Amino acid sequence: MAKKAVKRKYSRGVSKKVASAMKKRKKGTLKSGRSGKTVKSRKQAIAIGLSEARKSGAKVPKKKAK
C-alpha cells in the first residue's frame, strides 16, 4: 500500500515546532510569553509554535491582520 499524501498547511520544520508546542500544552508545561501563565487554549499553543518557528528562521506565512 502506498502512503497517503497528507496536505500540510506549513512546512515539516514548522509542523514539528507546532506539534511540540501542542505536546507541551497537553503536559501542562507550555507557558505564555509575558505573564508566564500555563497555556490551555489549542489556538494559543499553535500560535506559540508558529512564533517559535518564525524566530528560528523557518518560512511561515505572515500573521493575519485583525
TAVENVEN-V876903 format. One record per pair of residues at least 24 apart in sequence whose ideal C-beta (glycine too) atoms are under 10 Angstrom apart, sorted by the first residue. I is the first residue (numbers start at 0). GAP is how many residues later the second one is. Records with the same first field share a line. If there is no record, write none. Layout:
# TAVENVEN-V876903
I=GAP / GAP
This chain:
# TAVENVEN-V876903
8=52
9=36 / 39 / 40 / 43 / 48 / 49 / 50 / 51
10=42 / 47 / 48 / 49
11=46
12=40 / 43 / 44 / 45 / 46 / 47
13=35 / 36 / 38 / 39 / 40 / 42 / 44 / 45 / 46 / 47
14=34 / 38 / 43
15=33 / 37 / 42
16=29 / 31 / 32 / 33 / 34 / 35 / 36 / 37 / 38 / 39 / 41 / 43
17=27 / 28 / 29 / 30 / 31 / 32 / 34 / 35 / 42
18=27 / 30
19=25 / 28 / 29 / 32
20=24 / 25 / 26 / 27 / 28 / 29 / 30 / 31 / 32
21=24 / 26 / 27
22=26
23=24 / 25
24=24
